[in-house]
Amino acid sequence: MFLRFFFIILCVCFIILGSFLHLKRSDFEQNNAAFVFKSSGFTPDTKNPQNKASVNKQIQITTKSDLSQFQFFESGSHLLVPNFEKSAHASALLDLDSKLMVVFFAGSREGARDVKIYGSFLSKGSMYWNEPKPLIDAQMLSHLSGKFIRKVGNPIVFKDSFNRVHLFVVGVSLGGWATSKIYQFRFDEALDNIEYLGELHLGVFANFSHLVRTPALSLENGGFMLPFYYELADKYPLVGFFDKDSKLLFTKKLHNFKSQLQPSVIPLSSSDCLAVFRIHRSHDNKMFLQQCKDFGNTWEAPYKSNLQNFDSSSVLLNINGEVILVHNDGLDNPLLLLYDLFHEKVRIHPRASLSLFWLRDKSKGEFVRLMTLDALKDGEVSYPAAVSDDTNLYISYTYDRKQIKSIIVSLDSIFELIKQDRESLEEIHLESLVPDTSQTNRDSTDLDSETITEEQKWELHKFDYLRDVG
């Protein structure tokens, strides 16, 4: 009896000690390195209006005759990554200046023993991805880690400030994805081979149920901040800070909300960042935003956006200070309401369409749909990844669970749509400032300085002033 009691007390002490050590790693450590934050070098094309004439906001589509966006789906900007397996999913994308790199997993089905992590390249300006090369599979990871690995998935790839290319993958020994672990690799300079760096030790006693989905934020000292998440039970997001030698220093839990998966984090400046999350069947499916300060050491409380997330992966980008989101529309894509878009009824479900959104108001979490990127009448377009250069936004995503598809969208088009939205807001605001003269039978064009107050005069002209000063 005494031994049993002693054993229980000892276990409780170990649990308390383990919790303390985990808390110490998460809250007592500090990151002092700044985020790598620089503009893309993009400047809007103001001398080529013919390219912008066909760019229209895709928020209000009310007539069956407006099928211009469907033509966009069939244009040459959509490219399929070759795949010789039955299934492909969860791509990650990397910009390598003259070319793009995509990694993804493919096999007979998700979670099968034959699934491999593949990599492929696309030279910019080319219309063809090269034949994917297998990078790692379960058997190879078992050999490298010294542990039995049953399946692999969720690869991510990114480049640090020393131009080293990193690869992280998820591996599972027993059970489903909720029992997975994260494994770390690094490419050689030629990007031909990968070096195994080890398993991330993220739990004190049971190191499992941690997954990655989105790339890290590079730090100026050569380290990086890696978003990941814990999937068992509560389901919550974390970040891990790595030093210039790619060694994990400590982790930080972002908040205490439940059912928040797959954080996508972008820098807003050298010290501040912004995150969105996949919602797992909770919080009325409202997608949350969360901001960080002080190089990721301080995280403010999450707050709701105006978008819903129906258990789908989304990705954020910062393009010249504008926050862009690639996101599944859920049940709210206007294109899917056009039942004859595909000359037959479509099955409306959360991952049937993928769209590009702009964060109009960060403080309110207000996003605006700019354009629909792709849609399937009876399948999914999901799990997006995205990168940008000085000219284009490149997006890869799962297409019908059979292939990885990529799309190229010019930054000129995106910024033209943002400009249109801002101008429409200005028009609405200016209209609201004009006094109602219907009772005096005076037309709005007859307004003079006596009708409008000095404050209203400023409101009428401040947008011109703000535009002039940038």
C-alpha positions as CSV (number, residue, x, y, z in Angstrom):
1,M,0.0,0.0,0.0
2,F,2.8,2.4,1.0
3,L,4.7,1.6,-2.2
4,R,1.6,2.3,-4.3
5,F,1.0,5.6,-2.6
6,F,4.7,6.5,-3.0
7,F,4.6,5.6,-6.7
8,I,1.5,7.8,-7.2
9,I,3.2,10.8,-5.4
10,L,6.4,10.3,-7.5
11,C,4.4,10.3,-10.7
12,V,2.6,13.5,-9.6
13,C,6.0,15.1,-8.9
14,F,7.3,14.2,-12.3
15,I,4.2,15.6,-13.9
16,I,4.6,18.9,-12.0
17,L,8.3,19.0,-12.8
18,G,7.7,18.3,-16.4
19,S,5.0,21.0,-16.7
20,F,7.3,23.5,-15.0
21,L,10.1,22.7,-17.5
22,H,7.7,23.0,-20.4
23,L,6.5,26.3,-19.0
24,K,10.1,27.4,-18.6
25,R,10.8,26.7,-22.2
26,S,7.6,28.5,-23.4
27,D,7.5,31.6,-21.3
28,F,10.8,32.3,-19.6
29,E,12.9,32.4,-22.7
30,Q,13.1,35.5,-25.0
31,N,13.8,36.0,-28.7
32,N,16.0,39.0,-29.4
33,A,16.4,38.6,-33.1
34,A,14.3,40.7,-35.5
35,F,12.1,39.2,-38.3
36,V,13.4,39.5,-41.8
37,F,11.0,42.1,-43.2
38,K,11.5,43.8,-46.6
39,S,9.3,45.0,-49.4
40,S,9.1,42.9,-52.6
41,G,10.3,45.8,-54.7
42,F,7.0,45.8,-56.5
43,T,5.6,49.1,-57.9
44,P,2.1,49.2,-59.5
45,D,2.1,49.6,-63.3
46,T,0.4,52.9,-64.0
47,K,1.5,53.1,-67.6
48,N,-0.3,50.0,-68.9
49,P,-4.1,50.5,-68.4
50,Q,-5.1,47.9,-70.9
51,N,-4.0,45.1,-68.5
52,K,-6.3,46.5,-65.9
53,A,-9.4,46.9,-68.0
54,S,-10.3,43.3,-67.5
55,V,-9.7,43.2,-63.8
56,N,-12.9,43.6,-61.9
57,K,-13.9,43.0,-58.3
58,Q,-15.4,39.6,-57.9
59,I,-17.4,40.3,-54.7
60,Q,-20.8,41.0,-56.3
61,I,-21.8,38.5,-59.0
62,T,-25.5,38.8,-59.6
63,T,-26.1,37.8,-63.2
64,K,-25.7,34.4,-64.9
65,S,-24.0,36.2,-67.8
66,D,-21.0,37.2,-65.8
67,L,-18.7,34.2,-66.3
68,S,-15.5,36.1,-66.9
69,Q,-13.9,34.4,-63.8
70,F,-14.6,31.0,-65.3
71,Q,-12.4,31.9,-68.3
72,F,-9.7,32.8,-65.8
73,F,-9.8,29.2,-64.5
74,E,-9.1,27.9,-68.0
75,S,-6.3,30.4,-68.8
76,G,-2.6,29.5,-69.0
77,S,-1.9,30.8,-65.5
78,H,-3.0,27.5,-64.1
79,L,-0.3,24.8,-64.2
80,L,-0.5,21.1,-63.0
81,V,2.5,19.6,-61.2
82,P,3.1,16.1,-62.8
83,N,2.0,13.3,-60.5
84,F,2.1,9.6,-61.2
85,E,0.4,8.5,-57.9
86,K,-3.3,8.2,-57.3
87,S,-3.4,11.0,-54.7
88,A,-1.5,14.2,-53.9
89,H,-1.9,16.7,-51.1
90,A,-0.5,19.4,-48.9
91,S,2.0,21.3,-51.1
92,A,4.5,23.9,-49.9
93,L,6.1,26.5,-52.1
94,L,9.4,28.3,-52.2
95,D,10.7,31.2,-54.3
96,L,14.3,30.6,-55.5
97,D,14.6,33.8,-57.6
98,S,14.9,32.3,-61.1
99,K,12.6,29.3,-60.3
100,L,10.0,28.0,-57.9
101,M,10.2,24.8,-55.8
102,V,7.2,22.8,-54.6
103,V,7.1,20.0,-52.2
104,F,4.1,17.7,-51.5
105,F,3.2,14.2,-50.5
106,A,1.7,11.7,-52.9
107,G,0.8,8.0,-52.9
108,S,-2.1,5.6,-53.2
109,R,-4.0,7.7,-50.6
110,E,-3.3,10.0,-47.6
111,G,-1.8,8.1,-44.8
112,A,-0.8,5.0,-46.9
113,R,2.5,3.3,-46.3
114,D,3.6,4.1,-49.9
115,V,3.3,7.9,-49.5
116,K,6.5,9.8,-50.4
117,I,7.5,13.4,-50.1
118,Y,8.2,14.8,-53.6
119,G,9.9,17.9,-54.9
120,S,9.6,19.6,-58.2
121,F,10.9,22.8,-59.9
122,L,9.4,25.4,-62.2
123,S,11.6,27.8,-64.1
124,K,9.9,31.2,-64.1
125,G,8.4,31.9,-67.5
126,S,8.0,28.1,-68.2
127,M,4.6,26.5,-68.5
128,Y,5.8,23.1,-67.2
129,W,6.9,21.8,-63.8
130,N,9.6,19.2,-64.1
131,E,9.1,15.6,-63.1
132,P,8.9,15.4,-59.3
133,K,11.7,13.7,-57.5
134,P,11.0,11.6,-54.3
135,L,12.8,13.2,-51.3
136,I,11.8,10.9,-48.4
137,D,9.4,8.1,-47.5
138,A,8.4,6.3,-44.3
139,Q,11.1,3.6,-44.7
140,M,13.9,6.2,-45.2
141,L,12.7,8.2,-42.2
142,S,12.6,5.1,-40.1
143,H,16.2,4.4,-41.0
144,L,17.3,8.0,-40.3
145,S,15.4,8.4,-37.1
146,G,16.0,4.9,-35.7
147,K,12.2,4.6,-35.1
148,F,9.5,2.8,-36.8
149,I,7.6,5.3,-39.1
150,R,4.3,4.2,-40.7
151,K,3.4,7.2,-42.7
152,V,4.7,10.7,-43.6
153,G,3.0,13.9,-44.7
154,N,2.7,17.7,-44.4
155,P,6.1,18.9,-45.8
156,I,7.0,22.5,-45.5
157,V,10.0,24.3,-47.1
158,F,11.5,27.7,-46.5
159,K,14.7,29.7,-46.8
160,D,16.5,31.4,-43.9
161,S,18.4,34.7,-43.9
162,F,21.6,32.8,-44.7
163,N,19.9,31.4,-47.8
164,R,19.8,27.8,-46.5
165,V,16.7,25.8,-47.5
166,H,15.0,23.9,-44.7
167,L,12.5,21.0,-45.0
168,F,10.3,19.8,-42.2
169,V,8.0,16.8,-42.5
170,V,5.5,15.0,-40.2
171,G,6.0,11.3,-39.4
172,V,3.6,8.9,-37.6
173,S,4.6,5.6,-36.0
174,L,1.2,4.4,-34.6
175,G,-2.3,5.8,-34.9
176,G,-3.4,8.8,-36.9
177,W,-2.0,12.3,-37.4
178,A,-2.8,13.2,-33.8
179,T,0.2,11.0,-32.7
180,S,2.7,12.5,-35.2
181,K,6.1,14.0,-34.7
182,I,8.0,16.6,-36.6
183,Y,11.3,15.8,-38.3
184,Q,13.9,18.3,-39.5
185,F,16.0,18.3,-42.7
186,R,18.1,20.8,-44.6
187,F,18.9,20.9,-48.4
188,D,22.4,21.1,-49.8
189,E,23.3,24.2,-51.8
190,A,22.5,22.5,-55.1
191,L,19.1,21.4,-53.7
192,D,19.8,17.9,-54.8
193,N,20.0,16.2,-51.5
194,I,18.7,16.6,-47.9
195,E,20.5,16.2,-44.6
196,Y,18.6,14.7,-41.6
197,L,18.9,17.0,-38.6
198,G,16.7,15.1,-36.2
199,E,13.4,14.9,-34.5
200,L,12.0,18.0,-32.8
201,H,11.6,17.2,-29.0
202,L,8.5,19.3,-28.2
203,G,7.0,17.3,-25.3
204,V,8.6,16.5,-21.9
205,F,7.3,13.0,-21.5
206,A,5.3,12.1,-24.6
207,N,6.8,13.8,-27.6
208,F,3.9,13.4,-30.1
209,S,0.9,15.1,-31.6
210,H,2.9,18.0,-33.1
211,L,2.5,18.9,-36.7
212,V,3.6,21.6,-39.2
213,R,1.8,23.1,-42.1
214,T,3.1,26.6,-42.9
215,P,6.7,28.0,-43.4
216,A,8.8,29.7,-40.8
217,L,9.6,33.4,-40.4
218,S,13.2,34.1,-41.0
219,L,15.2,36.0,-38.3
220,E,18.0,38.4,-39.1
221,N,20.5,36.4,-37.1
222,G,20.0,33.3,-39.3
223,G,17.5,31.6,-37.1
224,F,13.8,31.3,-37.6
225,M,10.4,31.2,-35.9
226,L,8.5,28.0,-36.9
227,P,4.7,27.8,-36.5
228,F,3.3,24.4,-35.6
229,Y,0.4,23.0,-33.7
230,Y,-0.7,20.4,-31.1
231,E,-3.6,18.3,-32.4
232,L,-4.5,15.9,-29.6
233,A,-7.4,16.9,-27.4
234,D,-7.4,20.7,-27.0
235,K,-5.8,21.5,-30.4
236,Y,-3.8,24.7,-30.0
237,P,-1.0,26.7,-32.0
238,L,2.6,27.2,-31.0
239,V,5.8,28.7,-32.4
240,G,9.3,27.4,-31.9
241,F,12.4,29.6,-32.0
242,F,15.6,28.3,-33.7
243,D,19.1,29.7,-33.6
244,K,21.5,30.3,-36.5
245,D,22.6,26.7,-36.3
246,S,19.0,25.5,-36.8
247,K,18.8,24.3,-33.2
248,L,15.5,24.6,-31.3
249,L,15.8,27.0,-28.4
250,F,12.3,27.2,-26.9
251,T,8.6,27.1,-27.8
252,K,5.8,29.4,-27.0
253,K,2.0,28.6,-26.9
254,L,0.1,31.4,-28.7
255,H,-3.1,31.4,-26.7
256,N,-5.5,29.2,-24.6
257,F,-8.3,28.9,-27.2
258,K,-9.2,25.4,-28.2
259,S,-9.6,24.0,-31.7
260,Q,-7.0,26.3,-33.4
261,L,-4.8,24.5,-35.9
262,Q,-2.3,25.2,-38.6
263,P,-1.2,28.8,-37.8
264,S,-0.1,30.9,-40.7
265,V,2.1,33.7,-39.5
266,I,3.6,36.7,-41.4
267,P,5.8,39.6,-40.3
268,L,4.2,43.0,-40.3
269,S,7.5,44.7,-39.4
270,S,10.8,43.6,-38.0
271,S,9.2,43.1,-34.6
272,D,5.5,42.5,-35.2
273,C,3.6,39.7,-36.8
274,L,0.1,38.5,-37.6
275,A,-1.4,35.0,-37.6
276,V,-4.6,33.2,-38.7
277,F,-5.8,29.7,-37.8
278,R,-7.7,26.8,-39.1
279,I,-10.8,26.3,-36.9
280,H,-11.6,22.7,-36.0
281,R,-15.4,22.6,-35.7
282,S,-15.8,25.2,-33.0
283,H,-16.2,29.0,-32.4
284,D,-19.1,29.0,-34.9
285,N,-16.4,28.4,-37.5
286,K,-15.2,32.0,-37.2
287,M,-11.6,32.5,-38.3
288,F,-9.4,34.3,-35.7
289,L,-6.6,36.7,-36.1
290,Q,-3.8,37.2,-33.6
291,Q,-1.0,39.8,-33.5
292,C,2.4,39.5,-31.9
293,K,4.9,42.2,-30.8
294,D,8.4,42.3,-29.5
295,F,9.9,39.8,-32.0
296,G,7.2,37.2,-31.2
297,N,7.7,37.3,-27.4
298,T,4.3,38.9,-26.8
299,W,1.1,37.7,-28.3
300,E,-2.1,39.7,-28.0
301,A,-5.5,38.1,-27.5
302,P,-7.0,36.5,-30.6
303,Y,-10.0,38.2,-32.2
304,K,-12.6,37.2,-34.7
305,S,-12.5,38.1,-38.4
306,N,-15.4,38.5,-40.7
307,L,-14.6,35.2,-42.4
308,Q,-15.5,31.7,-41.6
309,N,-13.1,28.7,-41.6
310,F,-14.7,25.3,-42.0
311,D,-11.7,23.2,-40.9
312,S,-9.6,24.3,-43.9
313,S,-6.0,25.4,-44.2
314,S,-5.5,29.1,-45.1
315,V,-2.3,31.0,-45.8
316,L,-1.3,34.7,-45.2
317,L,1.1,36.9,-47.1
318,N,2.5,40.4,-46.7
319,I,3.0,42.0,-50.1
320,N,4.3,45.6,-49.8
321,G,2.5,46.1,-46.6
322,E,-0.8,44.7,-47.8
323,V,-2.0,41.6,-46.0
324,I,-3.3,39.0,-48.5
325,L,-5.1,35.7,-47.6
326,V,-5.6,32.6,-49.7
327,H,-8.6,30.9,-48.2
328,N,-11.4,28.5,-48.9
329,D,-14.7,30.4,-49.3
330,G,-16.6,27.9,-47.2
331,L,-20.3,28.2,-48.2
332,D,-20.1,31.8,-49.2
333,N,-18.6,31.9,-52.7
334,P,-20.9,33.8,-55.1
335,L,-19.6,31.8,-58.1
336,L,-21.0,28.6,-56.6
337,L,-24.4,30.2,-56.6
338,L,-24.4,30.2,-60.4
339,Y,-25.7,26.7,-60.8
340,D,-25.2,26.7,-64.5
341,L,-21.5,27.7,-64.3
342,F,-20.6,24.2,-65.2
343,H,-23.8,23.5,-67.1
344,E,-25.1,21.4,-64.2
345,K,-25.6,21.7,-60.5
346,V,-22.5,22.0,-58.4
347,R,-22.0,20.5,-54.9
348,I,-21.5,23.4,-52.5
349,H,-19.1,22.5,-49.7
350,P,-16.5,24.3,-47.7
351,R,-13.5,23.4,-49.9
352,A,-15.2,23.6,-53.3
353,S,-13.6,27.0,-54.1
354,L,-10.4,28.9,-53.3
355,S,-10.2,32.7,-53.3
356,L,-7.9,35.6,-52.7
357,F,-8.8,38.1,-49.9
358,W,-7.4,41.4,-48.8
359,L,-7.3,42.5,-45.2
360,R,-9.1,45.9,-45.5
361,D,-9.1,46.7,-41.8
362,K,-6.7,44.8,-39.5
363,S,-8.1,46.2,-36.3
364,K,-11.6,44.9,-37.2
365,G,-10.4,41.7,-38.9
366,E,-12.3,42.8,-42.0
367,F,-11.4,40.9,-45.2
368,V,-12.6,41.6,-48.7
369,R,-12.7,39.0,-51.5
370,L,-10.6,40.1,-54.5
371,M,-11.0,37.2,-56.8
372,T,-11.9,33.5,-57.0
373,L,-8.8,31.5,-57.9
374,D,-10.4,28.1,-58.7
375,A,-13.5,26.0,-58.1
376,L,-14.5,22.4,-58.6
377,K,-18.1,21.2,-59.2
378,D,-17.6,18.0,-57.2
379,G,-14.2,18.1,-55.5
380,E,-11.9,20.2,-53.5
381,V,-9.3,22.9,-54.1
382,S,-7.6,23.2,-50.8
383,Y,-4.4,23.5,-48.7
384,P,-2.9,26.5,-50.4
385,A,0.7,27.7,-50.2
386,A,1.9,31.0,-51.6
387,V,5.0,33.1,-52.3
388,S,5.6,36.4,-54.2
389,D,8.4,38.1,-56.0
390,D,8.6,41.6,-57.6
391,T,6.0,40.8,-60.2
392,N,3.7,37.9,-59.4
393,L,2.0,36.0,-56.7
394,Y,2.5,32.2,-57.0
395,I,0.0,29.8,-55.4
396,S,0.0,26.0,-55.2
397,Y,-2.8,23.9,-53.8
398,T,-4.4,20.5,-53.8
399,Y,-6.6,19.9,-56.8
400,D,-9.3,17.2,-56.3
401,R,-6.9,15.2,-54.1
402,K,-5.3,13.9,-57.3
403,Q,-2.8,16.6,-58.2
404,I,-1.0,19.7,-57.1
405,K,-2.1,22.7,-59.2
406,S,-0.3,26.1,-59.3
407,I,-1.5,29.5,-60.4
408,I,0.3,32.8,-61.2
409,V,-1.5,36.1,-60.4
410,S,0.2,39.4,-61.3
411,L,0.7,41.8,-58.5
412,D,-0.6,44.6,-60.7
413,S,-4.0,42.8,-60.8
414,I,-4.1,42.4,-57.1
415,F,-3.2,46.0,-56.4
416,E,-5.7,47.2,-59.0
417,L,-8.5,45.3,-57.2
418,I,-7.4,46.8,-53.8
419,K,-7.4,50.2,-55.4
420,Q,-10.9,49.6,-56.7
421,D,-12.1,48.6,-53.3
422,R,-10.6,51.7,-51.7
423,E,-12.1,53.9,-54.3
424,S,-15.6,52.4,-53.8
425,L,-15.2,53.0,-50.1
426,E,-14.3,56.6,-50.7
427,E,-17.3,57.1,-52.9
428,I,-19.6,55.6,-50.3
429,H,-18.1,57.8,-47.6
430,L,-18.4,60.9,-49.7
431,E,-22.0,60.2,-50.6
432,S,-22.8,59.9,-46.9
433,L,-21.3,63.4,-46.3
434,V,-23.5,65.1,-48.8
435,P,-26.6,66.6,-47.0
436,D,-30.0,65.4,-48.0
437,T,-31.5,68.3,-50.0
438,S,-34.6,66.5,-51.3
439,Q,-36.9,68.5,-49.1
440,T,-35.7,71.7,-50.6
441,N,-35.7,70.4,-54.2
442,R,-32.1,71.2,-54.6
443,D,-29.8,68.8,-56.6
444,S,-26.6,67.7,-55.0
445,T,-24.6,69.4,-57.7
446,D,-26.0,72.8,-56.4
447,L,-24.3,72.4,-53.1
448,D,-22.1,75.4,-52.2
449,S,-19.7,76.3,-49.4
450,E,-22.6,77.6,-47.2
451,T,-24.3,74.1,-47.3
452,I,-21.2,72.2,-46.2
453,T,-19.5,72.7,-42.9
454,E,-15.7,73.2,-42.6
455,E,-15.4,69.6,-41.1
456,Q,-17.3,68.2,-44.1
457,K,-15.1,70.1,-46.5
458,W,-12.1,68.4,-44.9
459,E,-13.8,65.0,-45.2
460,L,-14.5,65.6,-48.9
461,H,-11.0,66.5,-49.7
462,K,-8.9,64.4,-47.3
463,F,-8.8,61.3,-49.5
464,D,-7.2,63.3,-52.3
465,Y,-4.7,64.6,-49.8
466,L,-3.9,61.2,-48.4
467,R,-3.6,59.7,-51.9
468,D,-1.1,62.5,-52.9
469,V,1.1,62.0,-49.8
470,G,1.0,58.2,-50.2
